[in-house]
């Protein structure tokens, strides 16, 4: 039996647009909001080390905004999201930066996803796993600045 993550990874290769005729989400093989929520639950339970480290800094409004982990927005599951200010944070693994064809497809998919989220007034900040693990204080400082800017205040 194929895992939910495997299906989601294959879906990213397919592209971000849901089919208007079938209503399939961009996660190939996963249909509807309930299944997207199931994927989010699975991702919360199986967070990467970088996601766990960043969550320790984001939880309980430690940076001045309330974040949710693996939050569903439309057909997308965002690593971290502060819905009240329209800020999403993605922690990308090596697959997103690979120099092969699959890495290029993921980057195109990420860009298209970010554009669609922007239309929903959600701005996405992206950090690599390596950035979060090597420079967690700098990542948190960037997020804190983005929160201040989203609120319209000076940093």
Number of C-alpha atoms within 10 A of each C-alpha: 3 6 10 20 14 12 15 19 15 15 17 20 19 15 18 22 17 14 10 8 6 8 11 17 23 24 29 20 14 18 15 13 16 10 16 24 18 13 22 21 16 15 18 16 10 12 15 14 12 20 20 15 14 21 18 10 15 22 15 13 11 14 17 13 20 16 24 18 23 23 22 19 16 13 20 20 20 18 22 24 25 19 16 12 19 17 22 23 20 19 20 19 14 11 15 19 14 14 10 10 10 15 16 16 18 21 17 17 20 20 14 15 19 18 15 17 19 14 10 12 13 21 20 22 15 15 15 17 18 14 16 21 15 12 10 16 14 12 19 17 12 12 20 18 16 19 20 16 13 16 12 9 10 8 9
